[in-house]
Amino acid sequence: MWTLAHVWFGRIIMGFAIINGGLGIQYAANAVPAEKGYGVVTGIFGLAYICVLVWWYTKAGKQVEQRKSEESMVVATHVKKEAMTDVKEV
């Protein structure tokens, strides 16, 4: 629970940091190219971050599915062995 809260709190803080950077450039009365440059750079890094998150969660989902299928195979094998043992005892 704490790990999940920590991860999401970090993501929210990163969003506020991006907004803060944009406001800082605007309030510093920099030229328009600086504002556009900041927007382009943050857009590229934001898109890259989202792509990494999507890749990470799809990779994690495949690993969970793989573990579930492996566990079901182990359980099925165990059940078959028990059924065979019951038949031999009769």
N, C-alpha and C positions, 0 to 999 in steps of 0.2 A: 504494500500500500504506500509506504513512504517513498519507495523508488519511483513509482508511477507519479506521485505528486511532485517529486523533485524534477522529473523529466518534463512534465507539463509546465511547471513553474519556470523552468529554464527556457522553454519555447516561448512562453508569454513574455518573459523579460527580453528575449532576442527581438521579438516584434516591437516592443516599446523602444528598444535601442535603435532600430531602423527608423522609426518615426522621429525619435529624438535627433538623430543625425540629419534627417531631412529638414526638420525645423531649425536646427542650428545653422545649417547652410543658408536657409531663407532669412533668418534673423540677422545673420552676419552681413547681409546685403552683398553677397557675392554675385558675380555675373551669372547670367542665365546659363551659359555653358557648364558652369560648375554644378548647378542644380540638375541639369540634364545628365551630366556625367555621373553624378551620384545616383540618379534614378536608374541609369543603365547598369551600373555596377551592382547595385542592390537587387535589381531585377534578375541579373544573371546568377548571382549567388543565391537568391531566393529560389529560383527555378532549380538550380543544382541541388539545393538542400531538400526541396520537395521530391525530386527524383530519387535522391538517396533514401529518403524515408519510405517512399513507395517500394523501392527495390528491397529495402530491409524488411518491411512487413510482409511482402510477398514471399521472400526467402524464408522468413520465420514461419509463415503459414504452411509452406511446403514441408518444412522440417517437422512441424506438429503433425501433419497428415501422415508423413512417413513413420513417425514414432507410433501413431495410433495403429497403422496397418501392421507394424512389427509386433506391437503388443497384442493385437487381435490374432496374429498368427501364432504367437506363443500360447495364448489362452486356448485357441482351437486345438493346437497340438496336445496341450495338457488334457483337455476334455476328451479327445480321441483316445489317449492313453488310458484314462480312467474308464472309459466305456469298454475298451478292450479287456481291461483287468476285470471288470464286472462280468463280462461274458465268460471268461476263463474260470471264474470262481463258481459259476452255476453248474 
